[in-house]
Amino acid sequence: MSLDSLRIAITVDPYIPVPPRLYGGIERVVDLAIRGLCARGHEVTLFAHPDSRVDVPLVSYGAPPHVGRRNRAKELWQLGSALLRRRNEFDVVFSWGRLAALAPILPDRRLPKIQRYCRNAVPWTSVQRAVRIAGESLSFAGASASVYDELPQQNGCGGRWHTLYDAIDVSKYDFVSCVPADAPLVFLGRLERVKGAHAAIAIARLAGRHLILAGNHATSGPEAEYFAREILPHIDDERVRYVGPVDDEAKSRLLGQAAALLFPIDWKEAFGIVMAEAMACGTPVIGFPRGSVPEVVAHGVTGFVCRDVETAAASVAKAGALDRARVRAECEARFSDRVLVDRMLVLMSEATAAVARS
């Protein structure tokens, strides 16, 4: 096997095409990975949604509407059986989908397998079971170290874990070297309680700054009530403005004009790609220390990690003193598509070496 020209199987859940047409953070990162790997001479086969538009061989699968035990089981069988049937065609399998789909090839300890987790909900019992079956041929990658910070509690049976951050195409984001002293703050994301839109409003009010809210909001259920009760009453098109969902071009403009991106999350978010998008524009990030935020934001360099609304509001004035060129450079050095592919190749090299030693 030549590590200069690997035959790589990449799997993704079949819910959204690669690349996505609208929403789909995982699928967008997978598209970057595929293009980067191919540009370096590697052969990639993608197992994904049938409407995926990629310049590599596509093995399509899925059982719409992707809900219900029967449909989910069918999808696992479709992917698992395809991998088993074609396992000799690949040097490594890199899964962005469900670990259960790898079940048919777990016993093949000659085939390196890397399972990536993009959410902070690792099924540790399943991980331990898979490790017992696959041995050294299976390793794991988290979208941040926060994904696997419970690993020490797993009695050493949780497998080998590494960090593989999400990435963006930095060239698609316009760098803005400076903004006016009264530039607005921006919140960009789903307007749900765990995302902290209400905290963003409180931060902007305490800091005496305008706030632009962008993103989707629910139209039914508890999150719709949250939007109606805690967000909508504050939208006055003066101090707080809501612009709705934004496409990539509008996103770049919105983030580039901001004094800071507010990211006051109230849950353990595995990465939060909007932070990297803001930094690509040179815009600092002010966030709460949950999930990946302390890993992504370099405190005092690319933004501020704040314990509460009051501390975040006090940091708004400090954000203007940060070097926006440095913010952009840090994004390029840590979260670009080039760095993503570099890291993937390191992980695949290590996975291949582990199989050879076992």
C-alpha positions in Angstrom: 0.0 0.0 0.0 1.3 3.4 -0.9 0.4 6.2 1.4 1.0 8.6 -1.5 -2.0 7.2 -3.3 -4.6 5.8 -0.9 -7.9 4.2 -2.0 -10.3 5.7 0.5 -13.9 5.0 1.2 -15.8 7.9 2.7 -19.3 7.3 4.2 -21.9 9.9 5.1 -25.5 9.5 6.3 -27.8 9.6 3.3 -30.1 12.4 4.5 -28.4 15.4 2.7 -26.5 15.4 -0.6 -22.8 16.1 -0.7 -22.2 19.0 -1.1 -25.5 20.3 0.5 -27.7 22.6 -1.4 -28.7 24.6 1.6 -28.1 23.5 5.2 -25.6 20.7 5.8 -22.5 21.4 7.8 -21.1 17.8 7.8 -21.8 17.4 4.1 -20.0 20.6 3.3 -16.9 19.5 5.2 -17.0 16.1 3.5 -17.1 17.8 0.2 -14.0 19.9 1.1 -12.2 16.7 2.2 -13.0 14.8 -1.0 -11.8 17.6 -3.2 -8.6 18.1 -1.2 -7.8 14.4 -1.1 -8.3 14.0 -4.8 -6.1 17.0 -5.5 -3.3 15.2 -3.7 -3.6 12.1 -5.9 -5.8 9.9 -3.7 -8.7 7.8 -5.0 -12.0 8.4 -3.1 -15.3 6.6 -3.3 -18.2 8.2 -1.6 -21.1 6.4 -0.1 -23.9 9.0 0.3 -27.2 10.5 -0.7 -28.1 9.7 -4.4 -28.3 13.4 -5.3 -24.7 14.0 -4.3 -22.7 15.9 -6.9 -19.1 14.9 -6.6 -16.3 14.1 -9.1 -15.6 10.7 -7.6 -17.4 7.3 -7.8 -20.6 7.5 -5.9 -22.3 4.6 -4.2 -25.8 5.9 -3.4 -28.0 4.6 -0.7 -30.9 5.6 1.6 -34.5 4.8 2.5 -36.5 8.1 2.5 -38.0 9.5 4.7 -35.1 8.2 6.8 -37.2 7.8 9.9 -38.6 4.7 11.7 -36.8 1.6 12.8 -37.4 -0.2 9.5 -36.0 2.5 7.3 -33.0 3.1 9.5 -32.2 -0.6 9.6 -32.5 -0.8 5.8 -30.0 2.1 5.4 -27.5 0.4 7.8 -27.9 -2.8 5.8 -27.4 -1.0 2.4 -24.2 0.7 3.5 -22.8 -2.1 5.6 -23.3 -4.7 2.9 -21.8 -2.5 0.2 -18.7 -1.9 2.3 -18.4 -5.6 3.0 -18.8 -6.5 -0.7 -16.2 -3.9 -1.7 -13.8 -4.0 1.3 -10.9 -5.3 -0.8 -11.1 -2.2 -3.0 -10.0 0.2 -0.2 -7.0 0.9 1.9 -9.0 2.7 4.6 -12.6 3.5 5.4 -13.4 7.0 6.8 -16.9 7.1 8.3 -18.8 10.3 8.8 -21.9 8.3 9.3 -23.2 5.9 11.9 -20.8 3.4 13.6 -23.4 0.7 13.3 -23.0 0.7 9.5 -19.4 -0.5 9.9 -20.6 -3.6 11.7 -20.1 -6.0 8.8 -16.5 -4.9 8.3 -15.5 -4.5 11.9 -14.1 -8.1 12.1 -11.7 -7.4 9.2 -8.7 -6.3 11.2 -6.6 -5.8 8.1 -8.8 -2.9 7.0 -8.2 0.4 8.8 -11.4 2.1 9.8 -11.8 5.7 11.2 -15.1 6.7 12.7 -15.7 10.5 13.1 -18.1 12.0 15.6 -19.4 15.5 14.8 -21.7 15.7 17.8 -21.2 15.4 21.6 -23.3 12.3 21.9 -20.9 9.4 21.6 -22.6 6.0 22.2 -19.9 4.7 24.5 -21.4 1.2 24.9 -21.4 0.8 21.1 -17.9 2.2 20.8 -16.6 -0.3 23.4 -18.3 -3.2 21.6 -16.9 -2.1 18.3 -13.4 -1.8 19.7 -13.6 -5.4 21.1 -14.5 -6.7 17.6 -12.2 -4.5 15.5 -9.2 -4.2 17.7 -6.5 -1.9 16.5 -8.1 -1.6 13.0 -10.7 0.9 14.4 -9.9 4.4 15.7 -12.0 7.6 16.3 -11.9 11.3 15.5 -13.9 13.9 17.3 -14.8 17.3 15.8 -13.2 18.7 19.0 -11.6 17.2 22.1 -14.9 18.1 23.9 -16.5 15.2 21.9 -14.5 12.6 23.8 -13.8 14.2 27.1 -15.6 11.4 28.9 -13.2 8.8 27.5 -11.2 8.4 30.8 -14.4 7.1 32.4 -14.7 4.2 29.9 -12.2 1.9 31.7 -9.7 2.2 28.9 -12.0 0.4 26.4 -13.1 3.4 24.4 -10.5 3.1 21.7 -7.9 5.5 20.2 -9.2 9.0 19.8 -7.9 12.0 17.9 -9.2 15.5 17.2 -10.2 16.5 13.6 -11.7 20.0 13.6 -14.2 21.0 11.0 -13.0 23.2 8.2 -14.2 25.9 5.7 -13.1 27.1 2.3 -11.4 30.3 3.6 -11.3 31.8 0.1 -15.1 32.1 0.1 -15.0 34.6 2.9 -14.0 38.2 2.4 -11.5 39.5 4.9 -12.4 42.9 6.4 -9.4 44.6 7.9 -11.4 47.1 10.0 -15.0 48.0 10.9 -16.5 51.2 12.3 -16.4 51.8 16.0 -20.2 51.4 16.1 -20.3 48.2 14.0 -23.0 45.8 15.0 -22.7 42.6 16.8 -24.0 39.5 15.0 -25.7 36.2 16.1 -25.8 33.6 13.3 -27.4 30.3 13.9 -30.7 28.5 14.7 -32.7 30.7 17.0 -33.1 28.1 19.7 -32.6 28.2 23.4 -29.4 26.1 23.4 -27.9 28.4 20.8 -28.3 31.4 23.1 -30.0 34.0 21.0 -31.6 35.4 24.1 -28.2 35.7 25.7 -26.9 37.5 22.6 -29.7 40.1 23.0 -28.8 40.6 26.7 -25.1 41.0 25.8 -25.8 43.5 23.1 -28.1 45.5 25.4 -25.5 45.6 28.2 -22.8 46.6 25.8 -25.0 49.3 24.2 -24.5 47.9 20.7 -26.8 47.1 17.8 -27.4 43.4 17.2 -28.2 41.6 14.0 -29.9 38.1 14.3 -29.7 35.7 11.4 -30.8 32.1 11.0 -33.8 29.9 11.0 -36.4 29.7 13.8 -39.0 27.0 14.5 -42.6 27.6 13.5 -44.1 25.0 15.9 -43.4 23.3 19.2 -41.4 24.6 22.2 -38.7 26.3 20.2 -41.4 28.3 18.3 -42.7 29.4 21.7 -39.2 30.3 22.8 -38.8 32.5 19.7 -42.2 34.2 20.2 -41.7 34.9 23.9 -38.0 35.6 24.3 -36.7 36.8 20.9 -39.5 38.4 18.9 -40.5 41.1 21.5 -36.9 42.5 21.3 -36.8 42.8 17.5 -37.4 46.5 16.8 -35.3 47.0 13.6 -33.2 49.5 15.5 -31.3 48.0 18.4 -32.1 44.4 17.4 -32.8 43.4 13.7 -33.7 40.0 12.4 -32.7 39.2 8.8 -33.8 35.6 8.6 -31.7 32.8 7.0 -28.7 33.8 4.9 -26.9 32.2 2.0 -23.1 31.9 1.8 -22.6 35.3 0.1 -24.8 37.1 2.5 -23.2 35.3 5.4 -19.8 36.6 4.4 -21.1 40.2 4.2 -22.9 39.9 7.5 -20.0 38.5 9.4 -17.5 40.8 7.8 -19.3 43.9 8.9 -19.6 42.8 12.5 -17.6 44.0 15.5 -17.9 40.5 16.9 -19.8 37.2 16.5 -21.7 36.3 19.6 -21.7 32.6 20.4 -23.3 32.3 23.9 -24.2 28.6 23.6 -26.0 26.8 26.4 -25.0 23.3 25.3 -22.0 21.2 24.6 -21.6 22.0 20.9 -19.0 19.8 19.1 -17.6 22.5 16.9 -19.7 25.4 15.8 -18.5 26.1 12.2 -19.9 29.7 12.3 -17.0 30.6 14.6 -14.5 29.6 11.9 -16.6 31.5 9.3 -16.5 34.7 11.4 -12.8 34.4 11.9 -12.2 33.9 8.2 -13.7 37.4 7.8 -11.4 38.7 10.5 -14.3 39.0 13.0 -13.6 38.0 16.6 -15.8 35.6 18.5 -17.3 36.1 21.9 -18.6 32.9 23.3 -19.4 30.9 26.5 -17.0 28.2 27.6 -19.1 25.2 26.6 -18.3 22.4 24.1 -15.6 23.4 21.6 -15.5 27.1 22.3 -12.4 27.1 24.5 -10.6 25.1 21.8 -11.7 27.2 18.8 -11.4 30.6 20.3 -7.9 31.7 21.4 -8.8 34.0 24.3 -7.5 37.5 23.7 -6.3 36.7 20.2 -9.3 35.6 18.1 -12.0 36.6 20.6 -13.0 36.0 24.2 -14.2 33.1 26.2 -16.6 34.5 28.8 -18.3 32.9 31.7 -21.5 34.9 31.6 -23.5 37.7 29.9 -21.9 40.4 32.0 -18.3 39.3 31.1 -19.2 38.9 27.5 -20.7 42.4 27.4 -17.5 43.8 28.9 -15.5 42.0 26.2 -17.3 43.7 23.3 -15.2 46.9 23.8 -12.0 44.8 23.9 -12.9 43.1 20.6 -12.2 46.3 18.7 -8.6 46.2 19.8 -7.9 42.8 18.4 -5.9 42.4 15.2 -8.4 41.3 12.6 -5.6 40.2 10.3 -4.3 37.9 13.1 -7.9 36.5 13.5 -8.0 35.6 9.8 -4.5 34.1 9.9 -5.4 31.9 12.9 -8.4 30.6 11.0 -6.3 29.8 7.9 -3.7 28.0 10.1 -6.3 25.9 12.1 -9.6 25.6 10.2 -8.9 25.7 6.5 -9.6 22.9 4.1 -5.8 22.4 3.6 -5.4 21.7 7.4 -8.4 19.4 7.3 -6.8 17.2 4.6 -3.4 17.3 6.2 -4.9 16.0 9.4 -7.0 13.3 7.7 -3.9 12.0 6.0 -2.0 11.9 9.3 -4.9 10.0 10.9 -5.1 7.5 8.0 -1.3 7.0 8.1 -1.5 6.3 11.9 -4.4 3.9 11.4 -2.6 2.0 8.7 0.5 1.7 10.9 -1.6 0.5 13.8 -3.0 -2.3 11.6 0.5 -3.3 10.4 1.7 -3.6 14.0 -1.2 -5.7 15.2 
